[in-house]
């Protein structure tokens, strides 16, 4: 399997591209989303110097049909909303791939990851090339035999980054939030992935010790 991270310049006309370009210093994180009929239900996070201003722009956009602010402080907000925009799902759906959340948008550019077979990865690259969109391949983690070890590709990536950053040092050289930022994922996802990966490694190690 292949896990790859991309940075993609969003096309004009997408509501999230327009809002993020209006607030270029803000970070918009799409935490989860699902198409429902001809609309999309989404849960999103905004990080900005004035998150309420960004929230107001999202709420006022004509492609956002409904909006509910769930949380807001001086630096961060969380909202759920319905939009008429399904371009992301149409794009990925044509490649038989689902988006891996969170999707991070800054100044009209989206950073996202996919996990795919080699054929799916190559087909996705061909589709990106044919789209005419500007994109950059940020990283690739490739294992020919995904069943050859105790870790999934994502667990391997998270544990490797955390180890290199000093998360497992005593005392720690970085926080869980630092690792999450380096991977462009939310802290809860990194925490769960590291716990599951560590448990898998310990289980294999202790099982081998018992057998020995």
Buried (B, 14 or more C-beta within 10 A) or exposed (E): BBBBBBBBBBBEEBBBBBBBBBBEEBBBBBBEBEEEEEBBBBBBBBBBEBBBEBBEBBBEBEBBEEBEBEEBEEEBBBBBBBBEBBBBBEBBEEBEBEBBBBBBBBBBBBBBBBBBEEEBBEBBBEBBEEEEBEBEEEEEBEBEEBEEEBBBBBBBBBBEBBEEBBBBEEEEEBEBEBBBBBBBBBBEBBBEBBEBBBEBBEEEEEEEEEEE
